[in-house]
């Protein structure tokens, strides 16, 4: 079972700026898209931000201007800088990568971000 390794998160005060990081094992080849999803309690998982191998990004409307996604193609890592956190950002955040070669998605185990007001 190939597992993505996530780090970051935890309990943060509103307005805080934590950073999430994710590393994909080298044996996942032909990664074209890397991203972060989140799932709040009782809600469906939603896309937060994604970035293609070419650097094209897209963000959920709710995080535009506050979150920034970046990736290092050589290291197979993706990070999410979160600024000006709000209580509604509280959720489990999941790293996701898509392998173009085998058309398969890989997921991290999730890291909890809790924003206190």
Secondary structure as GFF3:
##gff-version 3
##sequence-region A 1 117
A	DSSP	beta_strand	5	7	.	.	.	ID=ss1
A	DSSP	beta_strand	10	13	.	.	.	ID=ss2
A	DSSP	beta_strand	19	23	.	.	.	ID=ss3
A	DSSP	beta_strand	31	39	.	.	.	ID=ss4
A	DSSP	beta_strand	46	52	.	.	.	ID=ss5
A	DSSP	beta_strand	57	59	.	.	.	ID=ss6
A	DSSP	beta_strand	67	72	.	.	.	ID=ss7
A	DSSP	beta_strand	77	82	.	.	.	ID=ss8
A	DSSP	three_ten_helix	87	89	.	.	.	ID=ss9
A	DSSP	beta_strand	91	99	.	.	.	ID=ss10
A	DSSP	beta_strand	104	107	.	.	.	ID=ss11
A	DSSP	beta_strand	111	116	.	.	.	ID=ss12
###
